[in-house]
Amino acid sequence: MDTLTLVLLCLFAFSAGFVDAIAGGGGLIQTPAALILLPQLPVATVIGSLKVPAFTGTAFAAWQYVKQVKIKWSLASIMCMTAFLAAFAGSEILTLVSNQYMKPIIFLVLIIVALYTYTKKNFGQHTHTKLSAQQEISYALIISIGIGFYDGFIGPGAGSFLVLAFISLLGFDFLHASANAKIINLSTNFGSIVLFLLKGTILWHIAIPMAICNGLGGILGARLAIKKGNKFIRIFFLLIISATLLRFGYDVFFRN
């Protein structure tokens, strides 16, 4: 691999870390870029290597959030353990079957999400929940299993789905949803990394430079989100959901 390719990969990794720290969806930038720039490598090798920078960027972003935003650690701990196992299972199944049949369903869900977020101006602007402890744990398990498996199996947009789930099911505002989503996303990424480590598909000479750049992007993105607050994150979230729609729309309607 030449130096220019590695520099481009690092630039895309930085952008992915920045975007993902604010509203999720960094995989929409990093994954297609790596697949285009590294066409000679097996897809599983590229995806496995990208999980390392994704984890690093999420870790640095999570640290920035933890210092400024209150995390409900009792709930987060349960979700992290569950999400790790779900992501591991999703990545294992990815090596066995195709995920193409799920994309039309996700495309439809994204349309609904984008329309709802756009029309409901107060969506995610305030924390509001009247859930009992049992309901909260039940929703947390559903989120962890569903999105954890999705992140291991398909990946792009998982961070945005976590943000949406924290808001719509657990009653968080955008800032607290983004902060808690980063904690859970760490576990989903780690679950996939463990699987790909066991498969031996991670290329460290690519993964490590990208991880450094993704981490820097994650730090800057998280700081900006904390500084700007809920309204800014809502706008950024809509942009990322729209980008995700375009990506899946292309896959569903135009890619053979």
N, C-alpha and C positions, 0 to 999 in steps of 0.2 A: 504493500500500500504506500502511495506517495505522500509527501508532506502536505500538499494542497488538499488532498482528500481528508486527511486528519484534521487540518485547520477548519475546513468546512463543517466537519462533523462536530467539532468543539463549539463552533459558532451556533449551530442548530441546538446543541445541548444546552448552551447558555440561555438561548431564547426559550427553550422548553422548560427549563427550571424556573425562569422568571414568570412565565404564563401560568405554569402549574401551581406555583406558590399562591397566586391570587385567586384563581377560580377552577383549578384542575384543567385537564386537557392537554398537558404538555406532550403527551404521547402523540398527539395529532401533528406536532411539528417534528419531533425527534424520529419517530418510527418511519414515516414515509421517506424522509431525507436519507436515513441510513440504508433503507432498502434500495433506493436509487443509486446512492454513492458506492454501495458494496454489492453489486449485482452478482459477483462471482462467488459469494458466500451463500451457504444454505440459509433459508429463512429462519429456521430454529436457532442457528448460531447467531444471527443478527439480533433476533428478539431476546435471546438469552443474555447477550452482551449488553444490550440496552437497559436491562433491569438494574444493572449496577449503577449507572448514572442516575436513573430514575429514583433509586433508593437514596442515593447521596443527596440529590436536590431536595427530595422530600424531607430528609433528616435535618438539613440546615434550615429549611423553611419552618419545620415543626419547632425547632429550637427557638427561632425568633418569635413564633406565636406563643410558645409556652411561657416565655419571659414576660409577655404583655397581656395575655388572655387567659381567663380562668378555664381550666380543663376539669371535667368531671371524671377523675381518674378511676373511680370504682366501675363506672360504666365503660370507660375506654379500655380498661384491662380485659373485661369480658369480650368486648368487640375485637380487640387485637388478637386474642388467642383463637377466636372463631374465624376471623378473617384470614389468618395465617393458614389454617388448615384448608379453608375453602379455596384459597388461591393456589395452594400446592396441588389440590385435586384438579382444579381447572387447568393448570399448566400440564399436568400429567395427561389429562384427556385431550388437550390440544395436540399432543404428540401422536395421538391415535386416530382422531377424527377431524373432519373439516368444520370450521365455524361459520361457513358462508351462509348457511340456511337461517342463522339468527339475525343477520343484518337487516332484512326487511322489517322485522319486528322492532328492532332497536330504532330504525329510521322513523317508524310511526310514533314510537314513544317520545323521541326527540322533538318531533313536531308539536306534540301536546305540551311538552315541557316548555318549549320556547314561547308558545302562544300564551300559556298560563302565566309564566313569569313576566311577559311583556304587558299583559292586560291587568294583572294584579300588582298595582304600583307599590302596595305596602308589603308585598311578599318578601319575607326575609329581612324586614327592616327593624323588627322588634322581636325579642324573645317572649314566647308565650306558649305555655304548656300546662295542661291540667291532667297529665297522665299519672296513674298510680305507679308504684314501683314495679309491679308485675307487668303492666302494660309497657312501661319504658324498656324493661329487659327483653320482653317479647319482640318489640319493634327493633331493638338493637341487634338481636340475633338474626332477625329477618334481613336487616341491612347488611350485616357482616357476612352471612352465608351467600346472599344473592350477589352483592357487588364484589365480594371477595372472589367468588367463583368466576364472575365475569372478568375481573381484572386478570386472573390467571389464564383464562380461556381466550379472551379477545383483547382486552386492554384499553384501547383508546377511549378517552372520555370517562374513565372510571372515577377519577377525582371529582369531576363535575357531578356525576351521579351521587357520589357520597355527600357532597355539599347539598344537593337537592333533597336527599333522603333525611339529612339532619334537620333541614328546615321544615319539610312537609310532614314528616312523621314524628320527629322529636321536638319540634317547636323552637328550634334555635334561630337566631338571626344570622345574617350572612357572615359576619366576622367570626362568631363563635362556631358556626358550621364549618367555615374554612379551616379554622384552627384544629378542631376535632377531626375533621376529615384527613388532615395531614398525618395525625397520629395513627389512624386506621390504615391509611395508604402505605405507611411504613411497613405494616405487617403483611399487607397483600404483596408488596414488592419483595419482601424478605422471603415469603413463602415460595414465590416463583424462583427467586435466586437459589434457594436450597435445592429445588427440583432441577434447575439447569446446571448447578454445580455437580449434582449426582450424575447428570447426563454428560457432563464434560463439554458443554457447548459455549462456555464463556471465553471470549478472546480478551485477555487482560490488557494487552498493549493498545487496544481500542477503548476498552471500558474505563480504564483509570483516567486518561486525559479528559474524556467526556464527563466523567464523574466530577472532576474538579470544576469544570466549567458549569455543569448543571448545578452544582452546589452554590457557586457564586450567584448564578441567576436566581436560585431559590432564596438566598439571603436578601437580595435586593427586592424581589417580588413581594416577599412577606413583609418587609419593612414598609413598602409603599402601601400595601393593603391595610396594615395596621394604622398608618398615618391618615389615609383617605377615608376609611370606614365603610359602612354598609352600602351607601348609595353608589360609591365607586365600584365596589365588588359586584354589585348587582348588574351594573352596565357591562363590566368585564365578563361576568358570567353569561350574559346574553350573547356577547360576541363569540365566546368559546362554544356555546351551544349551537349557534348558527354555523360556525366553522365545522363542528362535528356533524351537523346535518348535511352540509355540502359534501363532506368526506364520505359518509355512508350513502348519500344519494348517488354519488358517483359509482360507488361499489355496487349498489343495487341495480341501477339502470344502465350504466355504460360499460362496466368492466365485464368482459366475457368470463 
